[in-house]
Amino acid sequence: MLENLPLRENKSEEKQIEEILFRAVNLFEKTGLKELAEKWDTILKMYVGKKVLTKKDIYYNSE
C-alpha cells in the first residue's frame, strides 16, 4: 500500500517537483501501469538532469 505522506513544507519547490515525479513513478509501477511508469521515469530523469546542468551553468558562470 502506498503511504499517503504529505510533501514536506520546508523543501524547496524543485525538490517537491522531483518528489512528486518519483512518487508518480512508484504509483504507476505498483498499480501495474508499466508503460506509464517508464514514461514518467523518463520525465523524472530529464528533470533531474536539467536541474544538474542548470546548477553547473550557474557555478561556471559565476567564476
N, C-alpha and C positions, 0 to 999 in steps of 0.2 A: 504494500500500500504506500502511496506517495504521501510524504509528510507535507502538510499544508502550512509551512512556516512562512511568516511574513518576511518581506525583504527588510534588512536592517536599515534604519533611517540614517545611520551615520556613515554609510558607504557613499562614495562618490557616484554620480549619475552613470559614469562609464562602467563602474563595477556592477551597478544594478542591471544595466542592459546585458552585460556579459552573463550575469547570474540567471536572468530571465531566459536567455537563449539556451544556456546549459540545462535549465530545468525543463524547457520545452523538448529538447533532445531526449532527455530521460523519460519524459512522459510518453512521447511517441514510441520509444523503444519498449517500454513496459506495457503499452497497450497493443503491441504487435503491428504498429504502423511503421515498418522498417523504411519504406521509401521516403516518408515524411521525415523520419529521424535522420536519414542520410542528408536530405536537403537542408534541414536546419543545422546539422553538424557542419556542413559546408559554410553556411552563413556565419556560424559561430567562429569558425577558423578564419574566415575572411575578416571578420570584425576585429578579432584579437590581433591578427597580422597587421591590419591597417593601424590599429592603436599603437603597436610597437614601432612601426615605421614612422608614424607621426611624432612619437616621443623622440626617436633618434634624430629626425629632422630638426626638431626644436633644439636638441642638445648640440648638434653640429653647427647650427646657425648662430648659436649664442657665443661661440668662441671668437 
